Amino acid sequence: MRVYDERLEQLLTPAIEAAGFEMVRIRMTGSHTKTLQVMAEREDGTMTAEDCAALSRALSELLETNDPVEGQYTLEVSSP
């Protein structure tokens, strides 16, 4: 799955940074029930629930447009 993670990282990192966050980790887990985990934080190390929601919305639009994940998955945005 590492190559898959790298492709997602290349797609999502610019959008994460444009939204004012730093990417901490992007990982795809699961096989039947996939979860795309995105960890990010602000430069000062903070990340509120509102930040997670806003970033989730921004990444959802990007993911829908580019459709890099085959099949269904859950997007999970959180702080480290």
PDB file of N, CA, C and O in Angstrom:
ATOM      1  N   MET A   1       0.814  -1.205   0.000  1.00  0.00           N
ATOM      2  CA  MET A   1       0.000   0.000   0.000  1.00  0.00           C
ATOM      3  C   MET A   1       0.855   1.267   0.000  1.00  0.00           C
ATOM      4  O   MET A   1       0.331   2.364  -0.191  1.00  0.00           O
ATOM      5  N   ARG A   2       2.139   1.130   0.208  1.00  0.00           N
ATOM      6  CA  ARG A   2       3.005   2.305   0.317  1.00  0.00           C
ATOM      7  C   ARG A   2       2.974   3.166  -0.952  1.00  0.00           C
ATOM      8  O   ARG A   2       2.934   4.392  -0.856  1.00  0.00           O
ATOM      9  N   VAL A   3       2.993   2.544  -2.142  1.00  0.00           N
ATOM     10  CA  VAL A   3       2.953   3.306  -3.389  1.00  0.00           C
ATOM     11  C   VAL A   3       1.642   4.080  -3.475  1.00  0.00           C
ATOM     12  O   VAL A   3       1.619   5.236  -3.898  1.00  0.00           O
ATOM     13  N   TYR A   4       0.548   3.429  -3.067  1.00  0.00           N
ATOM     14  CA  TYR A   4      -0.764   4.072  -3.046  1.00  0.00           C
ATOM     15  C   TYR A   4      -0.725   5.298  -2.136  1.00  0.00           C
ATOM     16  O   TYR A   4      -1.227   6.362  -2.499  1.00  0.00           O
ATOM     17  N   ASP A   5      -0.129   5.144  -0.956  1.00  0.00           N
ATOM     18  CA  ASP A   5      -0.008   6.244  -0.003  1.00  0.00           C
ATOM     19  C   ASP A   5       0.793   7.400  -0.601  1.00  0.00           C
ATOM     20  O   ASP A   5       0.445   8.563  -0.397  1.00  0.00           O
ATOM     21  N   GLU A   6       1.856   7.091  -1.333  1.00  0.00           N
ATOM     22  CA  GLU A   6       2.688   8.128  -1.936  1.00  0.00           C
ATOM     23  C   GLU A   6       1.904   8.913  -2.986  1.00  0.00           C
ATOM     24  O   GLU A   6       2.031  10.135  -3.059  1.00  0.00           O
ATOM     25  N   ARG A   7       1.106   8.239  -3.791  1.00  0.00           N
ATOM     26  CA  ARG A   7       0.290   8.931  -4.793  1.00  0.00           C
ATOM     27  C   ARG A   7      -0.720   9.850  -4.118  1.00  0.00           C
ATOM     28  O   ARG A   7      -0.918  10.984  -4.553  1.00  0.00           O
ATOM     29  N   LEU A   8      -1.355   9.368  -3.066  1.00  0.00           N
ATOM     30  CA  LEU A   8      -2.313  10.192  -2.329  1.00  0.00           C
ATOM     31  C   LEU A   8      -1.617  11.385  -1.682  1.00  0.00           C
ATOM     32  O   LEU A   8      -2.158  12.490  -1.654  1.00  0.00           O
ATOM     33  N   GLU A   9      -0.429  11.155  -1.168  1.00  0.00           N
ATOM     34  CA  GLU A   9       0.339  12.229  -0.543  1.00  0.00           C
ATOM     35  C   GLU A   9       0.657  13.322  -1.572  1.00  0.00           C
ATOM     36  O   GLU A   9       0.535  14.509  -1.269  1.00  0.00           O
ATOM     37  N   GLN A  10       1.059  12.934  -2.771  1.00  0.00           N
ATOM     38  CA  GLN A  10       1.365  13.909  -3.824  1.00  0.00           C
ATOM     39  C   GLN A  10       0.126  14.712  -4.213  1.00  0.00           C
ATOM     40  O   GLN A  10       0.225  15.903  -4.507  1.00  0.00           O
ATOM     41  N   LEU A  11      -1.029  14.072  -4.216  1.00  0.00           N
ATOM     42  CA  LEU A  11      -2.273  14.752  -4.566  1.00  0.00           C
ATOM     43  C   LEU A  11      -2.758  15.672  -3.450  1.00  0.00           C
ATOM     44  O   LEU A  11      -3.161  16.805  -3.713  1.00  0.00           O
ATOM     45  N   LEU A  12      -2.724  15.198  -2.215  1.00  0.00           N
ATOM     46  CA  LEU A  12      -3.359  15.903  -1.106  1.00  0.00           C
ATOM     47  C   LEU A  12      -2.495  16.947  -0.409  1.00  0.00           C
ATOM     48  O   LEU A  12      -3.025  17.934   0.101  1.00  0.00           O
ATOM     49  N   THR A  13      -1.182  16.756  -0.374  1.00  0.00           N
ATOM     50  CA  THR A  13      -0.313  17.676   0.371  1.00  0.00           C
ATOM     51  C   THR A  13      -0.442  19.125  -0.083  1.00  0.00           C
ATOM     52  O   THR A  13      -0.545  20.004   0.773  1.00  0.00           O
ATOM     53  N   PRO A  14      -0.444  19.426  -1.389  1.00  0.00           N
ATOM     54  CA  PRO A  14      -0.610  20.835  -1.782  1.00  0.00           C
ATOM     55  C   PRO A  14      -1.929  21.441  -1.282  1.00  0.00           C
ATOM     56  O   PRO A  14      -1.962  22.611  -0.900  1.00  0.00           O
ATOM     57  N   ALA A  15      -2.999  20.670  -1.281  1.00  0.00           N
ATOM     58  CA  ALA A  15      -4.293  21.173  -0.801  1.00  0.00           C
ATOM     59  C   ALA A  15      -4.271  21.380   0.711  1.00  0.00           C
ATOM     60  O   ALA A  15      -4.859  22.336   1.218  1.00  0.00           O
ATOM     61  N   ILE A  16      -3.603  20.500   1.420  1.00  0.00           N
ATOM     62  CA  ILE A  16      -3.473  20.638   2.874  1.00  0.00           C
ATOM     63  C   ILE A  16      -2.710  21.922   3.196  1.00  0.00           C
ATOM     64  O   ILE A  16      -3.115  22.695   4.065  1.00  0.00           O
ATOM     65  N   GLU A  17      -1.607  22.138   2.490  1.00  0.00           N
ATOM     66  CA  GLU A  17      -0.792  23.331   2.726  1.00  0.00           C
ATOM     67  C   GLU A  17      -1.532  24.602   2.308  1.00  0.00           C
ATOM     68  O   GLU A  17      -1.427  25.627   2.982  1.00  0.00           O
ATOM     69  N   ALA A  18      -2.276  24.546   1.209  1.00  0.00           N
ATOM     70  CA  ALA A  18      -3.038  25.711   0.758  1.00  0.00           C
ATOM     71  C   ALA A  18      -4.112  26.099   1.768  1.00  0.00           C
ATOM     72  O   ALA A  18      -4.496  27.265   1.856  1.00  0.00           O
ATOM     73  N   ALA A  19      -4.595  25.119   2.531  1.00  0.00           N
ATOM     74  CA  ALA A  19      -5.607  25.384   3.549  1.00  0.00           C
ATOM     75  C   ALA A  19      -4.990  25.899   4.855  1.00  0.00           C
ATOM     76  O   ALA A  19      -5.711  26.209   5.803  1.00  0.00           O
ATOM     77  N   GLY A  20      -3.648  25.990   4.901  1.00  0.00           N
ATOM     78  CA  GLY A  20      -2.982  26.540   6.084  1.00  0.00           C
ATOM     79  C   GLY A  20      -2.510  25.511   7.086  1.00  0.00           C
ATOM     80  O   GLY A  20      -2.255  25.843   8.244  1.00  0.00           O
ATOM     81  N   PHE A  21      -2.390  24.259   6.655  1.00  0.00           N
ATOM     82  CA  PHE A  21      -1.969  23.188   7.561  1.00  0.00           C
ATOM     83  C   PHE A  21      -0.696  22.523   7.053  1.00  0.00           C
ATOM     84  O   PHE A  21      -0.306  22.689   5.897  1.00  0.00           O
ATOM     85  N   GLU A  22      -0.068  21.777   7.929  1.00  0.00           N
ATOM     86  CA  GLU A  22       1.078  20.959   7.560  1.00  0.00           C
ATOM     87  C   GLU A  22       0.634  19.503   7.590  1.00  0.00           C
ATOM     88  O   GLU A  22      -0.033  19.070   8.530  1.00  0.00           O
ATOM     89  N   MET A  23       1.005  18.751   6.559  1.00  0.00           N
ATOM     90  CA  MET A  23       0.675  17.333   6.500  1.00  0.00           C
ATOM     91  C   MET A  23       1.569  16.574   7.477  1.00  0.00           C
ATOM     92  O   MET A  23       2.787  16.749   7.471  1.00  0.00           O
ATOM     93  N   VAL A  24       0.975  15.747   8.300  1.00  0.00           N
ATOM     94  CA  VAL A  24       1.726  14.913   9.229  1.00  0.00           C
ATOM     95  C   VAL A  24       1.802  13.493   8.679  1.00  0.00           C
ATOM     96  O   VAL A  24       2.875  12.890   8.655  1.00  0.00           O
ATOM     97  N   ARG A  25       0.655  12.955   8.233  1.00  0.00           N
ATOM     98  CA  ARG A  25       0.636  11.591   7.699  1.00  0.00           C
ATOM     99  C   ARG A  25      -0.596  11.391   6.834  1.00  0.00           C
ATOM    100  O   ARG A  25      -1.674  11.909   7.126  1.00  0.00           O
ATOM    101  N   ILE A  26      -0.414  10.631   5.768  1.00  0.00           N
ATOM    102  CA  ILE A  26      -1.525  10.188   4.936  1.00  0.00           C
ATOM    103  C   ILE A  26      -1.370   8.684   4.802  1.00  0.00           C
ATOM    104  O   ILE A  26      -0.312   8.192   4.408  1.00  0.00           O
ATOM    105  N   ARG A  27      -2.438   7.950   5.134  1.00  0.00           N
ATOM    106  CA  ARG A  27      -2.352   6.493   5.102  1.00  0.00           C
ATOM    107  C   ARG A  27      -3.704   5.903   4.706  1.00  0.00           C
ATOM    108  O   ARG A  27      -4.753   6.341   5.178  1.00  0.00           O
ATOM    109  N   MET A  28      -3.654   4.905   3.835  1.00  0.00           N
ATOM    110  CA  MET A  28      -4.852   4.146   3.469  1.00  0.00           C
ATOM    111  C   MET A  28      -4.791   2.839   4.241  1.00  0.00           C
ATOM    112  O   MET A  28      -3.783   2.133   4.194  1.00  0.00           O
ATOM    113  N   THR A  29      -5.864   2.516   4.949  1.00  0.00           N
ATOM    114  CA  THR A  29      -5.912   1.276   5.710  1.00  0.00           C
ATOM    115  C   THR A  29      -7.122   0.463   5.281  1.00  0.00           C
ATOM    116  O   THR A  29      -8.047   0.981   4.655  1.00  0.00           O
ATOM    117  N   GLY A  30      -7.101  -0.810   5.623  1.00  0.00           N
ATOM    118  CA  GLY A  30      -8.227  -1.693   5.334  1.00  0.00           C
ATOM    119  C   GLY A  30      -8.171  -2.254   3.930  1.00  0.00           C
ATOM    120  O   GLY A  30      -7.433  -1.769   3.072  1.00  0.00           O
ATOM    121  N   SER A  31      -8.970  -3.288   3.717  1.00  0.00           N
ATOM    122  CA  SER A  31      -9.056  -3.881   2.382  1.00  0.00           C
ATOM    123  C   SER A  31     -10.500  -3.854   1.900  1.00  0.00           C
ATOM    124  O   SER A  31     -10.778  -3.309   0.832  1.00  0.00           O
ATOM    125  N   HIS A  32     -11.413  -4.425   2.653  1.00  0.00           N
ATOM    126  CA  HIS A  32     -12.831  -4.385   2.269  1.00  0.00           C
ATOM    127  C   HIS A  32     -13.458  -3.052   2.659  1.00  0.00           C
ATOM    128  O   HIS A  32     -14.186  -2.447   1.872  1.00  0.00           O
ATOM    129  N   THR A  33     -13.174  -2.602   3.867  1.00  0.00           N
ATOM    130  CA  THR A  33     -13.651  -1.313   4.341  1.00  0.00           C
ATOM    131  C   THR A  33     -12.435  -0.407   4.447  1.00  0.00           C
ATOM    132  O   THR A  33     -11.716  -0.443   5.446  1.00  0.00           O
ATOM    133  N   LYS A  34     -12.199   0.409   3.416  1.00  0.00           N
ATOM    134  CA  LYS A  34     -11.013   1.262   3.368  1.00  0.00           C
ATOM    135  C   LYS A  34     -11.249   2.558   4.135  1.00  0.00           C
ATOM    136  O   LYS A  34     -12.354   3.101   4.160  1.00  0.00           O
ATOM    137  N   THR A  35     -10.172   3.036   4.759  1.00  0.00           N
ATOM    138  CA  THR A  35     -10.191   4.322   5.433  1.00  0.00           C
ATOM    139  C   THR A  35      -8.967   5.109   4.979  1.00  0.00           C
ATOM    140  O   THR A  35      -7.838   4.630   5.081  1.00  0.00           O
ATOM    141  N   LEU A  36      -9.198   6.310   4.481  1.00  0.00           N
ATOM    142  CA  LEU A  36      -8.115   7.214   4.125  1.00  0.00           C
ATOM    143  C   LEU A  36      -7.906   8.137   5.322  1.00  0.00           C
ATOM    144  O   LEU A  36      -8.734   9.002   5.606  1.00  0.00           O
ATOM    145  N   GLN A  37      -6.793   7.940   6.014  1.00  0.00           N
ATOM    146  CA  GLN A  37      -6.488   8.723   7.214  1.00  0.00           C
ATOM    147  C   GLN A  37      -5.560   9.874   6.836  1.00  0.00           C
ATOM    148  O   GLN A  37      -4.495   9.662   6.257  1.00  0.00           O
ATOM    149  N   VAL A  38      -5.973  11.078   7.167  1.00  0.00           N
ATOM    150  CA  VAL A  38      -5.166  12.269   6.921  1.00  0.00           C
ATOM    151  C   VAL A  38      -4.931  12.943   8.266  1.00  0.00           C
ATOM    152  O   VAL A  38      -5.879  13.354   8.936  1.00  0.00           O
ATOM    153  N   MET A  39      -3.662  13.054   8.658  1.00  0.00           N
ATOM    154  CA  MET A  39      -3.302  13.771   9.887  1.00  0.00           C
ATOM    155  C   MET A  39      -2.616  15.061   9.484  1.00  0.00           C
ATOM    156  O   MET A  39      -1.697  15.059   8.665  1.00  0.00           O
ATOM    157  N   ALA A  40      -3.064  16.156  10.063  1.00  0.00           N
ATOM    158  CA  ALA A  40      -2.494  17.466   9.768  1.00  0.00           C
ATOM    159  C   ALA A  40      -2.572  18.339  11.008  1.00  0.00           C
ATOM    160  O   ALA A  40      -3.272  18.022  11.970  1.00  0.00           O
ATOM    161  N   GLU A  41      -1.841  19.438  10.967  1.00  0.00           N
ATOM    162  CA  GLU A  41      -1.889  20.395  12.066  1.00  0.00           C
ATOM    163  C   GLU A  41      -1.431  21.752  11.552  1.00  0.00           C
ATOM    164  O   GLU A  41      -0.819  21.858  10.489  1.00  0.00           O
ATOM    165  N   ARG A  42      -1.733  22.772  12.317  1.00  0.00           N
ATOM    166  CA  ARG A  42      -1.251  24.119  11.991  1.00  0.00           C
ATOM    167  C   ARG A  42       0.240  24.190  12.334  1.00  0.00           C
ATOM    168  O   ARG A  42       0.773  23.316  13.018  1.00  0.00           O
ATOM    169  N   GLU A  43       0.887  25.221  11.858  1.00  0.00           N
ATOM    170  CA  GLU A  43       2.316  25.381  12.107  1.00  0.00           C
ATOM    171  C   GLU A  43       2.645  25.384  13.595  1.00  0.00           C
ATOM    172  O   GLU A  43       3.712  24.924  14.002  1.00  0.00           O
ATOM    173  N   ASP A  44       1.713  25.910  14.415  1.00  0.00           N
ATOM    174  CA  ASP A  44       1.952  25.963  15.861  1.00  0.00           C
ATOM    175  C   ASP A  44       1.566  24.667  16.578  1.00  0.00           C
ATOM    176  O   ASP A  44       1.605  24.599  17.806  1.00  0.00           O
ATOM    177  N   GLY A  45       1.191  23.634  15.802  1.00  0.00           N
ATOM    178  CA  GLY A  45       0.874  22.331  16.385  1.00  0.00           C
ATOM    179  C   GLY A  45      -0.573  22.153  16.794  1.00  0.00           C
ATOM    180  O   GLY A  45      -0.931  21.109  17.340  1.00  0.00           O
ATOM    181  N   THR A  46      -1.421  23.149  16.546  1.00  0.00           N
ATOM    182  CA  THR A  46      -2.819  23.043  16.942  1.00  0.00           C
ATOM    183  C   THR A  46      -3.669  22.515  15.793  1.00  0.00           C
ATOM    184  O   THR A  46      -3.271  22.579  14.630  1.00  0.00           O
ATOM    185  N   MET A  47      -4.833  21.997  16.133  1.00  0.00           N
ATOM    186  CA  MET A  47      -5.808  21.526  15.146  1.00  0.00           C
ATOM    187  C   MET A  47      -7.127  21.360  15.890  1.00  0.00           C
ATOM    188  O   MET A  47      -7.265  20.458  16.716  1.00  0.00           O
ATOM    189  N   THR A  48      -8.093  22.224  15.602  1.00  0.00           N
ATOM    190  CA  THR A  48      -9.385  22.157  16.274  1.00  0.00           C
ATOM    191  C   THR A  48     -10.337  21.235  15.508  1.00  0.00           C
ATOM    192  O   THR A  48     -10.051  20.824  14.384  1.00  0.00           O
ATOM    193  N   ALA A  49     -11.449  20.927  16.121  1.00  0.00           N
ATOM    194  CA  ALA A  49     -12.468  20.123  15.448  1.00  0.00           C
ATOM    195  C   ALA A  49     -12.990  20.864  14.216  1.00  0.00           C
ATOM    196  O   ALA A  49     -13.285  20.246  13.193  1.00  0.00           O
ATOM    197  N   GLU A  50     -13.102  22.180  14.320  1.00  0.00           N
ATOM    198  CA  GLU A  50     -13.546  22.984  13.173  1.00  0.00           C
ATOM    199  C   GLU A  50     -12.523  22.930  12.048  1.00  0.00           C
ATOM    200  O   GLU A  50     -12.891  22.879  10.874  1.00  0.00           O
ATOM    201  N   ASP A  51     -11.220  22.940  12.405  1.00  0.00           N
ATOM    202  CA  ASP A  51     -10.161  22.807  11.401  1.00  0.00           C
ATOM    203  C   ASP A  51     -10.278  21.471  10.676  1.00  0.00           C
ATOM    204  O   ASP A  51     -10.167  21.408   9.452  1.00  0.00           O
ATOM    205  N   CYS A  52     -10.503  20.408  11.437  1.00  0.00           N
ATOM    206  CA  CYS A  52     -10.645  19.070  10.843  1.00  0.00           C
ATOM    207  C   CYS A  52     -11.819  19.035   9.867  1.00  0.00           C
ATOM    208  O   CYS A  52     -11.711  18.484   8.772  1.00  0.00           O
ATOM    209  N   ALA A  53     -12.929  19.624  10.271  1.00  0.00           N
ATOM    210  CA  ALA A  53     -14.121  19.639   9.414  1.00  0.00           C
ATOM    211  C   ALA A  53     -13.873  20.429   8.135  1.00  0.00           C
ATOM    212  O   ALA A  53     -14.255  19.989   7.051  1.00  0.00           O
ATOM    213  N   ALA A  54     -13.234  21.594   8.253  1.00  0.00           N
ATOM    214  CA  ALA A  54     -12.955  22.425   7.083  1.00  0.00           C
ATOM    215  C   ALA A  54     -11.994  21.717   6.135  1.00  0.00           C
ATOM    216  O   ALA A  54     -12.195  21.734   4.920  1.00  0.00           O
ATOM    217  N   LEU A  55     -10.964  21.101   6.675  1.00  0.00           N
ATOM    218  CA  LEU A  55     -10.002  20.383   5.838  1.00  0.00           C
ATOM    219  C   LEU A  55     -10.656  19.170   5.192  1.00  0.00           C
ATOM    220  O   LEU A  55     -10.381  18.861   4.033  1.00  0.00           O
ATOM    221  N   SER A  56     -11.503  18.493   5.918  1.00  0.00           N
ATOM    222  CA  SER A  56     -12.226  17.343   5.373  1.00  0.00           C
ATOM    223  C   SER A  56     -13.074  17.750   4.170  1.00  0.00           C
ATOM    224  O   SER A  56     -13.090  17.056   3.154  1.00  0.00           O
ATOM    225  N   ARG A  57     -13.771  18.864   4.287  1.00  0.00           N
ATOM    226  CA  ARG A  57     -14.588  19.350   3.160  1.00  0.00           C
ATOM    227  C   ARG A  57     -13.727  19.679   1.948  1.00  0.00           C
ATOM    228  O   ARG A  57     -14.071  19.327   0.819  1.00  0.00           O
ATOM    229  N   ALA A  58     -12.598  20.360   2.186  1.00  0.00           N
ATOM    230  CA  ALA A  58     -11.707  20.735   1.083  1.00  0.00           C
ATOM    231  C   ALA A  58     -11.125  19.494   0.404  1.00  0.00           C
ATOM    232  O   ALA A  58     -11.065  19.429  -0.824  1.00  0.00           O
ATOM    233  N   LEU A  59     -10.701  18.518   1.195  1.00  0.00           N
ATOM    234  CA  LEU A  59     -10.107  17.313   0.624  1.00  0.00           C
ATOM    235  C   LEU A  59     -11.159  16.452  -0.066  1.00  0.00           C
ATOM    236  O   LEU A  59     -10.865  15.802  -1.069  1.00  0.00           O
ATOM    237  N   SER A  60     -12.376  16.443   0.459  1.00  0.00           N
ATOM    238  CA  SER A  60     -13.458  15.665  -0.162  1.00  0.00           C
ATOM    239  C   SER A  60     -13.705  16.134  -1.589  1.00  0.00           C
ATOM    240  O   SER A  60     -13.872  15.318  -2.495  1.00  0.00           O
ATOM    241  N   GLU A  61     -13.728  17.455  -1.789  1.00  0.00           N
ATOM    242  CA  GLU A  61     -13.934  17.997  -3.135  1.00  0.00           C
ATOM    243  C   GLU A  61     -12.814  17.563  -4.071  1.00  0.00           C
ATOM    244  O   GLU A  61     -13.070  17.160  -5.206  1.00  0.00           O
ATOM    245  N   LEU A  62     -11.582  17.644  -3.601  1.00  0.00           N
ATOM    246  CA  LEU A  62     -10.423  17.253  -4.399  1.00  0.00           C
ATOM    247  C   LEU A  62     -10.476  15.762  -4.735  1.00  0.00           C
ATOM    248  O   LEU A  62     -10.204  15.361  -5.866  1.00  0.00           O
ATOM    249  N   LEU A  63     -10.824  14.959  -3.751  1.00  0.00           N
ATOM    250  CA  LEU A  63     -10.895  13.508  -3.959  1.00  0.00           C
ATOM    251  C   LEU A  63     -12.019  13.136  -4.919  1.00  0.00           C
ATOM    252  O   LEU A  63     -11.859  12.230  -5.738  1.00  0.00           O
ATOM    253  N   GLU A  64     -13.143  13.819  -4.827  1.00  0.00           N
ATOM    254  CA  GLU A  64     -14.246  13.543  -5.741  1.00  0.00           C
ATOM    255  C   GLU A  64     -13.869  13.899  -7.181  1.00  0.00           C
ATOM    256  O   GLU A  64     -14.208  13.176  -8.118  1.00  0.00           O
ATOM    257  N   THR A  65     -13.176  15.003  -7.341  1.00  0.00           N
ATOM    258  CA  THR A  65     -12.776  15.452  -8.677  1.00  0.00           C
ATOM    259  C   THR A  65     -11.745  14.517  -9.301  1.00  0.00           C
ATOM    260  O   THR A  65     -11.847  14.185 -10.482  1.00  0.00           O
ATOM    261  N   ASN A  66     -10.752  14.089  -8.519  1.00  0.00           N
ATOM    262  CA  ASN A  66      -9.652  13.286  -9.050  1.00  0.00           C
ATOM    263  C   ASN A  66      -9.880  11.784  -8.955  1.00  0.00           C
ATOM    264  O   ASN A  66      -9.262  11.020  -9.697  1.00  0.00           O
ATOM    265  N   ASP A  67     -10.749  11.352  -8.060  1.00  0.00           N
ATOM    266  CA  ASP A  67     -11.118   9.943  -7.882  1.00  0.00           C
ATOM    267  C   ASP A  67      -9.911   8.998  -7.838  1.00  0.00           C
ATOM    268  O   ASP A  67      -9.834   8.067  -8.641  1.00  0.00           O
ATOM    269  N   PRO A  68      -8.951   9.225  -6.897  1.00  0.00           N
ATOM    270  CA  PRO A  68      -7.750   8.400  -6.846  1.00  0.00           C
ATOM    271  C   PRO A  68      -7.917   7.071  -6.113  1.00  0.00           C
ATOM    272  O   PRO A  68      -7.031   6.218  -6.164  1.00  0.00           O
ATOM    273  N   VAL A  69      -9.046   6.894  -5.433  1.00  0.00           N
ATOM    274  CA  VAL A  69      -9.249   5.694  -4.624  1.00  0.00           C
ATOM    275  C   VAL A  69     -10.306   4.822  -5.289  1.00  0.00           C
ATOM    276  O   VAL A  69     -11.425   5.266  -5.543  1.00  0.00           O
ATOM    277  N   GLU A  70      -9.939   3.589  -5.564  1.00  0.00           N
ATOM    278  CA  GLU A  70     -10.872   2.657  -6.183  1.00  0.00           C
ATOM    279  C   GLU A  70     -11.855   2.144  -5.136  1.00  0.00           C
ATOM    280  O   GLU A  70     -11.455   1.724  -4.050  1.00  0.00           O
ATOM    281  N   GLY A  71     -13.134   2.180  -5.468  1.00  0.00           N
ATOM    282  CA  GLY A  71     -14.154   1.682  -4.559  1.00  0.00           C
ATOM    283  C   GLY A  71     -14.514   2.699  -3.493  1.00  0.00           C
ATOM    284  O   GLY A  71     -14.117   3.863  -3.545  1.00  0.00           O
ATOM    285  N   GLN A  72     -15.281   2.216  -2.523  1.00  0.00           N
ATOM    286  CA  GLN A  72     -15.730   3.081  -1.430  1.00  0.00           C
ATOM    287  C   GLN A  72     -14.688   3.154  -0.330  1.00  0.00           C
ATOM    288  O   GLN A  72     -13.913   2.222  -0.117  1.00  0.00           O
ATOM    289  N   TYR A  73     -14.690   4.286   0.366  1.00  0.00           N
ATOM    290  CA  TYR A  73     -13.768   4.474   1.476  1.00  0.00           C
ATOM    291  C   TYR A  73     -14.330   5.552   2.388  1.00  0.00           C
ATOM    292  O   TYR A  73     -15.246   6.287   2.020  1.00  0.00           O
ATOM    293  N   THR A  74     -13.770   5.630   3.570  1.00  0.00           N
ATOM    294  CA  THR A  74     -14.118   6.669   4.524  1.00  0.00           C
ATOM    295  C   THR A  74     -12.927   7.606   4.665  1.00  0.00           C
ATOM    296  O   THR A  74     -11.795   7.152   4.832  1.00  0.00           O
ATOM    297  N   LEU A  75     -13.174   8.911   4.598  1.00  0.00           N
ATOM    298  CA  LEU A  75     -12.121   9.908   4.811  1.00  0.00           C
ATOM    299  C   LEU A  75     -12.131  10.278   6.286  1.00  0.00           C
ATOM    300  O   LEU A  75     -13.169  10.635   6.843  1.00  0.00           O
ATOM    301  N   GLU A  76     -10.969  10.190   6.905  1.00  0.00           N
ATOM    302  CA  GLU A  76     -10.814  10.515   8.333  1.00  0.00           C
ATOM    303  C   GLU A  76      -9.734  11.576   8.471  1.00  0.00           C
ATOM    304  O   GLU A  76      -8.566  11.313   8.185  1.00  0.00           O
ATOM    305  N   VAL A  77     -10.112  12.764   8.904  1.00  0.00           N
ATOM    306  CA  VAL A  77      -9.155  13.861   9.090  1.00  0.00           C
ATOM    307  C   VAL A  77      -9.013  14.102  10.581  1.00  0.00           C
ATOM    308  O   VAL A  77     -10.003  14.264  11.296  1.00  0.00           O
ATOM    309  N   SER A  78      -7.743  14.125  11.052  1.00  0.00           N
ATOM    310  CA  SER A  78      -7.519  14.311  12.480  1.00  0.00           C
ATOM    311  C   SER A  78      -6.174  15.003  12.721  1.00  0.00           C
ATOM    312  O   SER A  78      -5.419  15.274  11.788  1.00  0.00           O
ATOM    313  N   SER A  79      -5.900  15.276  13.980  1.00  0.00           N
ATOM    314  CA  SER A  79      -4.602  15.830  14.383  1.00  0.00           C
ATOM    315  C   SER A  79      -3.799  14.705  15.009  1.00  0.00           C
ATOM    316  O   SER A  79      -4.357  13.696  15.439  1.00  0.00           O
ATOM    317  N   PRO A  80      -2.477  14.885  15.058  1.00  0.00           N
ATOM    318  CA  PRO A  80      -1.628  13.812  15.633  1.00  0.00           C
ATOM    319  C   PRO A  80      -1.790  13.653  17.135  1.00  0.00           C
ATOM    320  O   PRO A  80      -1.142  12.798  17.739  1.00  0.00           O
TER     321      PRO A  80
END
